[in-house]
């Protein structure tokens, strides 16, 4: 039997990964994407694969290129659009272009190639109407001037950006000077004397439809089925860098637009338009404050009147449209939500406003596409038992059928259990426990507490970045708890941790850790805590509150809240919930003197959500001011793993391996009492001697 991918990091990073789904308007075709290692093993290439909706035939690969393909979308006639940075005939590197695979067969062809590239493609369900989003420089009035300005900057190696507003960065990339806009794809007028002499059709041109919106256009476009209208998300600037989001209605023929809904104190996100074109699903949220947590509500927008009506109020969950085409018919749609450590799938009747759960088996369901006026849907599902896979769902019975996927489920090295306990205030707190197969009362497993980020999220779906089964393969049990602030347990569960990160989220984590440590198959004397982003904040907070853990790993973590607030990429959002009281009470850096546990700090320089300054300050203060400082020789038990070219997430496969290797080496030393070699690629240890075996 082949060795588990979790026992070999080379095999782990090389394992093909399915992600995403799109469905043709008639429900007869499904396309997903598969990521595989590139030839240099330093990145991933994405290809499009077709999955048989009947489950009778194996998946077949549709595209193959060095640059890969992304963002597939079916046109009404069955053509398949996608974006790709495949080079042109001259072999030069290019920005992403728009490509098309004809429904009647043939090779993929370029539909539009432009300076700055194409970001995404959106198609109408019932008409030959296609919209793309793409960056446009503010000084460009058309595609010709865009080409000139783009070339001027590129040829002169100018990357400077002069800002006049906020924000200036987002996650891992700089914003500006180009701004995202929407364009209609239109055939060139080649009648009469302008007709081409070759059989190749002229490439369609782009017609700008969000002119005048400028940087207020948020990049979200939802087309009506006939393509005559589009709902777009629009940012409404407010004083002192704050902002709100509204929804604008765009006439795709004339480009005329008007604000359909905009309410001070509220934020609205547009969603898919109904099959009859009269309404749309939207997400409405009151702006959070330090006293009132975020509480998004699934709602229905009347396009002619602009009226917004909440639906599914019988559920105390945060529902979202199940996909870009969630409508079952004119009155019902599919929605999804985090629910009790899993993903719930619901049918929402907009006439009654009621939501009914589809009794699907435990998993998280995403990209759920119902066949219009039918009883079948197709989706991507995953859980901590298996990664993303394409399935068929019977909406009447909830029966789920795994289709013939392009990738296989990896064999797990352990078991998965649902665990729960009562928190300090009596509220039930639950989580997942991943256990090695050999864990028993005779061989209790050391325990790793993994704390999720967000904080408004849940441990409920497979992830390749923080994968517990790699630790289980190493012999650890991994606890994945959902403390206060986690989603899927009702609004009160979020509220109890709001603006008080050091209170209920912390005590919840300690309560469920206590409960799990009480098991016979867990070794309570060998434990460590790990977290990333908000989970890293909690890891830092734990380090200053208790010495119960043998080691702590903190990744992309918040350290000093007063510093994080104005330097993150989305300061107004955090400013609305982290007030001065919380900064004074709940900032981990104020407890640095109490830290006596060895810590592994990890940070990427391109992280703009939790800027590198957080990691740098944490590292310095650990060595200078903690209860376990550097000694008189400058030696320390703490470590800092720094990635100059990674962001909030460690994405490059070679760095993914380093990330896991360094963590497991650090844990082995402090939790298991073992000395292990660091990976030689760090340059700190001698390289492995070449083998004498010539064979």
C-alpha positions in Angstrom: 0.0 0.0 0.0 1.3 3.5 -0.9 2.6 5.6 2.0 0.1 8.2 3.3 0.4 11.7 1.8 0.5 12.9 5.5 3.7 10.9 6.1 5.6 12.6 3.3 5.4 16.4 2.8 6.6 16.1 -0.8 3.6 13.9 -1.6 1.4 16.1 0.5 2.1 19.3 -1.4 2.0 17.4 -4.7 -1.5 15.9 -4.1 -3.9 17.3 -6.8 -6.6 19.6 -5.3 -10.1 20.1 -6.6 -11.6 23.5 -6.1 -14.6 25.5 -7.3 -17.5 24.6 -9.7 -19.6 26.1 -12.5 -22.6 24.7 -14.2 -24.1 25.3 -17.6 -27.4 27.1 -17.6 -29.3 23.9 -18.6 -27.5 21.8 -15.9 -26.0 19.4 -18.4 -22.3 20.3 -17.9 -20.1 20.8 -14.8 -16.6 22.2 -14.7 -14.2 22.3 -11.8 -10.6 23.2 -11.4 -7.7 21.1 -10.3 -4.4 22.4 -8.9 -1.2 20.5 -9.4 2.5 21.3 -8.8 4.3 23.0 -11.6 7.4 21.5 -13.2 9.7 23.5 -10.8 7.7 22.4 -7.8 7.6 26.0 -6.5 4.0 26.8 -7.4 0.7 25.4 -8.6 -0.9 25.3 -12.0 -4.7 25.2 -12.3 -6.5 23.3 -15.1 -10.2 23.0 -16.0 -11.8 19.6 -15.7 -15.3 18.5 -16.8 -17.3 16.3 -14.4 -20.1 14.1 -15.6 -23.3 15.2 -13.8 -24.7 11.6 -14.1 -21.6 10.1 -12.4 -21.2 7.6 -15.2 -18.1 8.8 -16.9 -14.7 9.8 -15.5 -13.8 13.4 -15.3 -11.9 14.7 -18.3 -9.3 17.5 -18.6 -10.3 20.4 -20.8 -7.3 22.7 -20.6 -3.5 22.4 -20.3 -1.0 25.2 -20.2 2.1 26.3 -18.3 0.2 29.4 -16.9 -3.0 27.6 -16.0 -6.6 28.6 -16.2 -9.1 30.1 -13.8 -12.6 31.6 -13.3 -14.7 29.4 -15.7 -18.1 30.5 -16.6 -20.6 29.0 -19.1 -22.4 31.3 -21.6 -26.0 30.8 -22.5 -25.1 28.9 -25.7 -22.8 26.5 -23.8 -19.4 28.2 -24.7 -17.0 28.0 -21.7 -15.2 31.2 -20.9 -12.1 31.4 -18.6 -9.1 33.5 -17.9 -5.5 32.5 -18.5 -2.1 34.2 -18.7 -1.1 31.9 -21.6 1.5 33.8 -23.7 0.7 35.2 -27.1 2.2 33.9 -30.3 5.4 35.9 -29.7 5.9 33.9 -26.5 5.9 37.0 -24.3 4.5 36.9 -20.7 1.1 38.5 -20.7 -1.5 39.5 -18.2 -4.6 37.2 -17.9 -6.6 37.2 -21.1 -10.2 36.1 -21.7 -10.4 32.7 -23.5 -13.3 30.6 -24.8 -13.8 26.9 -25.4 -16.6 26.6 -28.0 -19.5 24.4 -27.0 -19.4 22.6 -30.4 -15.7 21.6 -29.9 -12.4 22.9 -31.0 -9.4 24.5 -29.4 -9.6 27.3 -26.9 -9.2 30.7 -28.5 -8.4 34.2 -27.2 -11.5 36.4 -26.9 -9.9 39.5 -25.5 -6.4 40.4 -24.5 -5.7 43.8 -23.0 -3.1 45.8 -21.1 -3.6 45.1 -17.4 -5.4 41.9 -18.0 -8.9 40.5 -17.3 -9.9 39.8 -13.7 -13.1 37.8 -14.0 -15.9 36.9 -16.4 -19.7 37.0 -15.8 -22.3 35.6 -18.2 -26.0 36.0 -18.6 -28.0 32.8 -18.1 -30.4 33.3 -21.0 -28.7 35.7 -23.5 -25.5 36.1 -25.4 -24.3 38.7 -22.9 -20.9 38.6 -21.3 -19.3 41.0 -18.8 -15.7 41.1 -17.6 -14.1 43.0 -14.8 -10.6 44.4 -15.4 -8.2 47.1 -14.1 -8.3 50.5 -15.7 -5.9 53.4 -15.0 -7.7 56.6 -13.9 -6.1 58.6 -16.6 -7.4 56.2 -19.3 -10.6 57.2 -21.2 -10.6 54.1 -23.4 -8.6 51.0 -24.2 -6.1 52.8 -26.4 -5.1 55.2 -23.7 -5.1 52.3 -21.2 -2.6 50.6 -23.4 -0.4 53.7 -23.6 -0.5 54.5 -19.9 0.1 50.8 -18.9 3.1 50.6 -21.3 4.5 53.9 -20.0 4.6 52.7 -16.5 5.8 49.2 -17.4 8.5 50.4 -19.9 9.9 52.8 -17.3 9.7 50.4 -14.4 7.5 52.8 -12.5 5.5 51.2 -9.6 4.9 54.4 -7.6 1.3 55.1 -6.6 0.0 58.5 -5.5 -3.0 58.0 -3.2 -5.8 60.4 -2.4 -8.0 58.1 -0.4 -8.2 55.0 1.7 -7.5 52.0 1.6 -4.1 51.7 -0.1 -3.5 47.9 0.4 -5.6 44.8 0.6 -4.6 41.4 2.0 -1.3 40.8 0.1 -1.3 43.4 -2.7 -1.1 47.1 -3.2 -4.1 49.0 -4.5 -3.8 51.5 -7.3 -3.3 53.3 -9.5 -5.5 51.0 -11.6 -9.1 50.6 -10.5 -11.4 47.7 -11.2 -14.2 48.4 -13.7 -16.8 46.4 -15.6 -17.0 46.1 -19.3 -19.4 44.5 -21.8 -18.0 42.2 -24.4 -19.2 43.3 -27.9 -18.4 42.2 -31.4 -16.6 44.6 -33.6 -18.6 46.2 -36.4 -17.0 44.7 -39.5 -19.8 45.3 -42.0 -19.3 46.6 -45.5 -15.7 47.6 -46.5 -14.4 46.8 -43.0 -15.2 43.1 -43.3 -12.1 40.9 -42.6 -10.5 39.1 -45.5 -9.6 36.1 -43.3 -12.0 33.5 -41.9 -10.9 34.4 -38.3 -13.5 36.6 -36.6 -12.4 39.9 -35.2 -11.8 39.9 -31.5 -14.7 41.4 -29.5 -14.1 44.9 -28.0 -14.8 46.0 -24.5 -17.4 48.7 -23.7 -17.0 50.4 -20.4 -20.2 50.3 -18.3 -19.0 51.5 -14.9 -17.7 54.8 -16.1 -18.2 57.4 -13.5 -18.2 55.0 -10.6 -14.4 55.4 -10.3 -12.9 53.8 -7.2 -16.4 53.4 -5.7 -17.0 50.3 -7.8 -16.3 47.2 -5.6 -15.8 44.7 -8.4 -18.9 42.7 -7.8 -21.3 42.2 -10.8 -24.5 40.2 -11.0 -26.2 40.1 -14.4 -30.0 39.7 -15.0 -30.9 36.5 -17.0 -31.4 38.5 -20.2 -28.2 40.6 -19.6 -30.0 43.9 -19.8 -29.2 44.9 -16.2 -26.5 44.4 -13.7 -26.3 44.9 -9.9 -23.0 46.1 -8.8 -21.5 46.8 -5.3 -20.6 50.4 -4.7 -18.5 51.9 -1.9 -20.0 55.1 -0.4 -17.2 57.2 1.2 -17.7 58.7 4.6 -15.7 61.0 6.8 -12.5 60.0 8.4 -11.8 57.1 6.1 -15.0 55.3 7.0 -17.3 53.9 4.3 -20.4 51.9 3.7 -21.5 49.8 0.8 -24.6 50.2 -1.4 -26.0 48.7 -4.6 -26.2 50.4 -8.0 -28.3 49.2 -10.9 -26.5 49.5 -14.3 -28.2 49.5 -17.7 -25.8 47.3 -19.7 -26.9 48.7 -23.0 -26.5 52.4 -22.2 -24.1 52.3 -19.2 -26.5 54.4 -17.2 -26.5 53.7 -13.5 -28.3 54.9 -10.4 -28.0 54.0 -6.7 -30.7 51.5 -6.0 -30.1 51.2 -2.2 -27.9 53.1 0.1 -28.6 53.6 3.8 -26.3 55.3 6.3 -25.3 53.0 9.1 -25.9 49.9 6.8 -23.9 47.9 4.3 -25.5 46.0 1.4 -23.8 43.4 -0.8 -25.5 42.5 -4.1 -26.2 38.9 -5.0 -27.7 36.8 -7.8 -30.8 38.1 -9.7 -33.9 35.9 -9.8 -34.8 34.0 -13.1 -37.6 36.5 -13.8 -35.3 39.5 -13.3 -37.5 41.2 -10.7 -35.5 40.6 -7.5 -32.2 39.7 -6.1 -30.8 38.1 -3.0 -28.6 40.5 -1.0 -26.8 40.6 2.3 -27.7 43.5 4.6 -25.7 44.4 7.7 -25.9 47.1 10.2 -22.4 48.5 10.9 -21.0 46.9 14.0 -20.0 48.9 17.0 -18.0 48.0 20.1 -21.3 47.1 21.8 -23.1 45.4 18.9 -21.6 42.5 16.9 -21.8 42.2 13.2 -25.1 40.5 12.2 -25.5 40.0 8.5 -29.0 39.0 7.2 -30.0 37.3 4.0 -32.5 39.6 2.3 -34.4 40.0 -0.9 -34.2 43.2 -3.0 -37.1 44.3 -5.2 -35.2 45.7 -8.2 -38.0 48.1 -9.3 -38.7 49.6 -5.9 -35.4 49.2 -4.1 -37.2 47.7 -1.1 -35.2 45.2 1.0 -37.0 42.4 2.9 -35.2 40.1 5.4 -35.8 36.4 4.9 -35.0 33.2 6.8 -35.5 35.0 10.1 -36.6 31.7 11.6 -32.9 30.7 11.6 -30.3 32.2 14.0 -27.5 31.7 11.4 -25.6 33.8 8.9 -27.0 32.7 5.6 -25.4 33.4 2.2 -26.4 32.6 -1.4 -25.3 29.1 -2.1 -23.6 30.1 -5.4 -23.6 32.6 -8.2 -26.8 31.0 -9.4 -28.7 29.8 -6.3 -32.3 30.2 -7.6 -34.4 27.0 -7.8 -37.2 29.0 -9.4 -38.7 32.5 -9.2 -39.7 32.1 -5.5 -37.1 29.8 -4.0 -33.4 29.8 -3.6 -30.6 27.9 -2.0 -28.6 29.3 0.9 -25.7 28.0 3.0 -24.5 28.8 6.5 -22.0 27.6 9.1 -24.0 25.4 11.4 -22.8 23.7 14.6 -19.3 22.9 13.2 -20.7 21.9 9.8 -22.3 23.5 6.8 -26.1 23.8 6.6 -27.9 23.9 3.2 -31.3 25.6 3.2 -34.2 26.2 0.8 -35.5 29.7 1.3 -39.0 30.5 0.2 -39.2 34.3 -0.4 -43.0 34.3 -0.3 -43.2 33.0 3.3 -39.7 34.1 4.3 -39.1 30.7 5.8 -35.9 28.6 5.4 -36.1 24.8 5.4 -33.0 22.7 5.9 -32.0 20.1 3.3 -31.1 17.0 5.3 -27.7 16.4 3.7 -25.0 14.5 5.4 -22.4 16.3 7.6 -20.1 18.4 5.5 -19.7 22.0 4.2 -21.4 22.6 0.9 -20.3 25.5 -1.4 -20.8 26.5 -5.0 -24.3 24.8 -4.8 -26.0 25.1 -8.2 -29.6 24.0 -8.5 -31.0 23.0 -11.9 -33.6 25.6 -12.7 -37.1 24.4 -11.9 -35.7 21.0 -10.9 -35.1 19.0 -7.8 -31.3 18.4 -8.3 -28.3 20.5 -7.3 -24.6 20.1 -7.8 -22.0 21.3 -5.3 -18.6 21.2 -3.9 -18.4 19.6 -0.4 -15.7 19.0 2.1 -15.2 18.3 5.8 -12.3 17.4 8.0 -12.7 13.9 6.8 -12.1 14.7 3.1 -11.1 17.6 0.8 -13.2 19.3 -1.8 -15.2 17.0 -4.1 -18.0 17.5 -6.6 -21.4 16.0 -5.6 -25.0 15.7 -6.7 -27.8 16.5 -4.2 -31.4 15.4 -4.3 -33.1 18.5 -2.9 -36.2 16.5 -1.9 -34.5 13.8 0.1 -31.1 15.3 0.9 -29.3 12.3 -0.6 -25.8 13.2 -1.7 -23.9 11.3 -4.4 -20.2 11.7 -5.0 -19.6 12.1 -8.7 -16.6 10.8 -10.6 -14.0 13.4 -9.5 -10.6 14.2 -11.0 -9.0 13.7 -7.6 -9.1 11.0 -5.0 -9.7 11.3 -1.2 -6.5 10.7 0.8 -6.5 8.0 3.4 -6.6 9.6 6.9 -4.1 8.5 9.6 -6.6 8.8 12.4 -10.2 9.3 13.5 -12.4 12.4 13.8 -14.7 13.0 16.9 -17.1 15.7 17.8 -16.3 16.9 21.4 -18.1 19.4 23.6 -18.2 20.8 27.1 -19.8 23.5 29.2 -18.0 26.8 29.3 -17.5 28.9 32.4 -20.9 30.6 31.8 -22.7 27.3 31.1 -22.8 27.8 27.3 -21.9 24.6 25.3 -18.7 24.9 23.4 -17.8 22.2 20.9 -15.0 21.3 18.5 -13.4 18.5 16.4 -10.8 16.2 17.8 -8.5 14.5 15.4 -6.9 11.4 17.0 -4.1 9.1 15.9 -5.2 5.5 15.4 -2.9 4.3 18.1 -4.1 6.7 20.8 -5.3 4.8 23.8 -5.1 4.8 27.6 -1.9 2.8 27.2 -0.5 5.2 24.6 -2.1 8.6 25.3 -1.4 11.1 22.6 0.2 14.6 23.1 -2.3 17.3 22.4 -2.2 20.3 20.1 -4.8 23.0 20.6 -5.4 24.7 17.2 -7.2 28.1 17.3 -8.9 29.3 14.2 -8.6 32.8 12.7 -11.4 35.1 11.6 -12.4 35.5 14.4 -15.9 35.2 12.8 -15.4 31.7 11.4 -15.6 28.0 12.2 -13.4 24.9 12.0 -15.7 23.0 9.7 -14.1 22.5 6.3 -11.0 20.9 4.9 -7.9 23.2 4.5 -4.6 22.4 2.9 -2.8 25.2 4.9 -3.6 24.2 8.5 -4.2 20.5 8.0 -4.5 18.6 11.3 -3.8 15.2 9.7 -0.1 16.1 9.2 0.2 16.5 13.0 -1.9 13.4 13.6 0.6 11.4 11.4 3.3 12.7 13.8 1.4 11.2 16.7 -0.4 14.3 18.0 -4.1 14.6 18.8 -5.4 17.9 17.4 -8.2 19.8 19.0 -10.1 22.2 16.7 -12.5 24.2 18.9 -15.1 26.8 18.1 -14.9 29.4 21.0 -17.0 32.5 21.4 -17.0 34.6 18.2 -17.3 31.5 16.1 -20.1 31.4 13.5 -22.7 28.7 13.3 -24.0 28.8 16.9 -26.3 31.8 16.8 -25.9 35.6 17.2 -25.6 35.4 21.0 -22.5 33.1 20.7 -20.8 35.8 18.6 -21.9 38.6 20.9 -20.5 37.0 24.0 -17.0 37.4 22.6 -17.5 40.7 20.9 -15.1 43.5 21.9 -13.8 41.1 24.7 -11.4 38.8 23.0 -9.4 38.1 26.1 -12.6 37.0 28.0 -15.0 34.3 26.7 -12.9 33.2 23.7 -10.0 32.5 26.1 -12.1 30.8 28.8 -13.9 28.7 26.2 -10.6 27.5 24.8 -9.4 26.6 28.3 -12.7 24.8 29.2 -12.7 22.6 26.1 -9.0 21.9 26.5 -9.6 20.9 30.1 -12.3 18.5 29.0 -10.2 16.9 26.3 -7.2 16.6 28.6 -9.4 14.6 30.9 -9.7 11.8 28.4 -7.6 8.6 29.0 -6.2 8.7 25.4 -4.8 12.2 25.8 -1.5 13.0 27.6 -2.3 16.2 29.5 1.4 16.6 30.4 2.4 17.1 26.8 0.4 19.9 25.2 1.0 22.9 22.9 -1.2 25.7 21.5 -1.1 27.0 17.9 -3.1 29.7 16.0 -3.0 32.0 13.0 -4.3 35.5 12.6 -7.0 35.9 15.3 -5.9 32.4 16.3 -2.4 33.9 16.6 -3.8 36.7 18.8 -5.3 34.0 21.0 -2.0 32.1 21.1 -0.2 35.3 22.2 -3.0 36.0 24.8 -2.7 32.5 26.2 1.1 32.8 26.4 0.6 35.8 28.8 -2.2 34.2 30.8 -1.0 30.7 31.6 2.1 28.5 31.6 0.1 25.2 31.1 1.4 24.6 27.5 4.9 23.3 26.7 5.1 25.4 23.6 3.1 28.0 21.6 3.2 28.6 17.9 1.8 32.0 16.7 1.4 32.7 13.0 0.5 36.1 11.4 -0.6 37.2 14.8 -2.0 40.4 16.4 0.3 41.5 19.2 -0.3 45.1 20.1 -3.8 46.2 19.3 -3.1 49.9 19.4 -0.5 49.3 16.7 -2.5 46.8 14.7 -5.6 49.0 14.4 -4.2 51.9 12.3 -1.7 49.8 10.3 -3.9 46.9 9.0 -5.3 47.2 5.5 -8.9 47.6 6.7 -8.5 50.0 9.7 -12.1 51.4 9.7 -13.6 47.9 10.1 -11.5 47.1 13.1 -11.9 50.6 14.5 -15.6 50.0 14.7 -15.2 47.0 17.0 -11.9 47.5 18.9 -12.3 50.5 21.1 -9.9 52.0 23.6 -11.3 50.0 26.5 -10.5 46.7 24.6 -7.1 47.9 23.6 -6.3 48.7 27.2 -7.7 45.5 28.5 -7.1 42.8 25.9 -3.8 43.5 24.1 -1.4 40.6 24.5 1.7 42.9 24.5 0.7 44.2 27.9 1.4 40.8 29.4 4.7 40.1 27.8 6.4 39.9 31.2 4.2 36.9 32.1 5.3 34.8 29.1 7.5 31.9 30.2 6.6 29.4 27.4 8.9 29.0 24.4 7.2 30.6 21.4 7.6 30.1 17.7 6.7 33.3 15.9 5.9 33.0 12.2 5.1 36.0 9.8 5.2 36.8 6.1 6.4 40.2 5.0 3.7 40.6 2.4 0.9 40.3 5.0 -1.1 43.5 4.9 -4.0 42.2 7.0 -1.8 41.7 10.1 1.3 43.7 9.1 4.8 42.4 9.7 5.3 45.1 12.4 3.2 42.9 14.7 5.6 40.0 14.3 8.7 42.2 14.5 7.5 43.8 17.7 6.5 40.5 19.2 9.9 39.0 18.5 11.8 41.9 20.0 9.7 42.1 23.1 9.9 38.3 23.6 13.7 38.6 23.7 13.9 41.8 25.6 10.9 41.9 28.0 9.3 38.5 28.4 9.6 36.2 31.4 11.8 34.0 29.2 14.1 36.6 27.6 17.4 36.1 25.7 20.2 35.2 28.2 23.5 37.0 28.7 24.9 35.2 25.6 21.9 36.3 23.4 20.6 32.7 23.3 16.9 32.1 23.4 14.4 29.2 23.3 12.1 31.4 21.2 12.2 31.2 17.4 11.1 33.5 14.5 10.3 31.9 11.2 10.2 34.8 8.6 9.0 34.6 5.0 10.1 37.7 3.0 7.9 36.8 0.0 4.8 35.3 1.6 1.7 37.0 2.9 -1.0 36.2 5.5 -0.9 32.6 4.2 2.1 30.5 3.3 1.2 29.5 -0.2 4.4 28.4 -2.1 4.8 24.6 -1.8 8.4 24.8 -0.9 7.6 27.2 2.0 4.6 25.1 3.0 7.0 22.2 3.7 9.4 24.5 5.6 6.4 25.8 7.7 5.4 22.3 8.8 8.9 21.1 9.2 10.0 24.0 11.5 6.8 23.7 13.5 7.1 19.9 14.1 10.8 20.3 15.0 10.0 23.0 17.5 7.1 21.0 19.0 9.3 17.8 19.1 11.9 19.7 21.2 9.5 21.3 23.7 6.5 18.9 23.8 8.1 15.5 23.1 11.6 16.2 24.4 13.2 15.1 21.1 15.9 16.8 19.1 15.3 16.8 15.3 17.2 18.3 12.4 15.9 21.4 10.8 15.4 21.3 7.0 18.7 21.9 5.3 17.0 24.4 3.0 17.2 26.9 5.9 21.0 26.9 5.5 21.5 26.2 9.2 22.6 22.6 9.1 25.0 20.8 6.8 23.5 19.4 3.6 22.8 15.7 3.4 25.7 13.7 2.1 25.2 12.3 -1.4 24.5 8.6 -1.6 27.3 6.3 -2.5 24.8 4.1 -4.3 25.4 4.8 -8.0 22.2 2.9 -8.8 
